Amino acid sequence: MMAKLRFSLVAPERELFAGDVDQVDAPGVDGDFGVFLGHEPFMTVLRPGKVTIRDGATTKVFEIKGGFADVTPESFTLLAEHAVEAA
Amino acid sequence: MASLKEMRNRIGSVKSTQKITKALQMVAAAKGRRAQDAAQAARPYAVRMASVIANLAKSVTGPGAPVLLAGTGRDQKHLLVVAAADSGLAGAISSSVVRAARERIYELKAAGKEVRIICVGRKTVAPLRRLFPDAIVATFDMSQEKVLTLSSAEPIAARILQAFENGEADVVTLFFSHFKNIVSQVPTSQQLIPAVVNEAAGLGAAPDLKGGVYSYEPDEAAILETLLPQNLRVQILSALLENKAGFYASQMTAMDNATRNAGDLITSLTKQYNRSRQAQITKELIEIISGAEAL
């Protein structure tokens, strides 16, 4: 099995998503970005917008009101200030 | 010796008290479970936040570092945020936090420091106001906050930041009761400003960067500028959540004891009641018999 990106989306009140996924798109202050496995490590502040999580054929979308992203080659941690799953 | 009627009333009133304490115990048990879940659910965010800040703090040091992280370099003015419950009937949980804060205040005053206090929760206000009437700069009542979210912590954090920016505080410490488990809540102090960078509190080992170096958008300092106030809010929120979980746990224990005490009291009162009832009957019988014998 191919290794996947370890992604977790945490809001102050609770953890909203944790698991292995293929790709995550997030809105950074300096522009939207997508993260795959092996992304170069970086940290950024996020602006309000949509976070899209893709894993195989399934897609999940969360609305966030700003937050913070911590990306390493293997994992992506998104600290959202306020997040809800978009219907 | 109380009359039989008085004793019956007494037993009745202890019984209704017992019903109330029993009900309160069950309510506390139910709410406590929810509060514990909430406290647990908030932990990942706080832990990640701490590890990210620990990571960032390594690259931002020296004179350019944000004051929230590095402090003002002085240690003269202390701001104590004392957080406890809004209501009583929960044993010593609030008073033990207040006691811990009080001892710290005496220590600081003895060392010639200036002390200011922010009270969170109604139960902290009265005892601290009595002891240090001039030191209290703000009080917060959390009893209206049914569900604690980040916005519940926001006004407190804002007041702390304001105090810090106005130069009213060099060091900010938070007092709350750490929820260890259901039977043990420990009054704890935690320094908020300057932020304590504790890598042990983070995720342990630094992430494997595969030879890469972190890049930052916009830059480290700007990220910290947004992250540190957020961290303050998060720390306050998790303290409030732990307080709440601890409060219900403590209330449950206190009410369990009260229910048991009421039960003991009822047993002994009933015994006493029966004894005097029998004594009375015996006395009446003796009167009738000796009356009949006299004829």
Interface residues (C-beta under 8 A of the other chain):
Chain A: S8 V10 A11 P12 E13 R14 E15 G28 V29 D30 G38 E40 P41 F42 M43 T44 V45 F68 D70 T72 P73 E74 S75 T77 L79 E81 H82
Chain B: A38 A41 A42 P44 Y45 R48 M49 V52 N55 L56 T149 L150 P207 D208 L209 K210 G212 V213 Y214 S215 Y216 E217 P218 A222 I223 T226 L227 Q230 R233 V234 L237
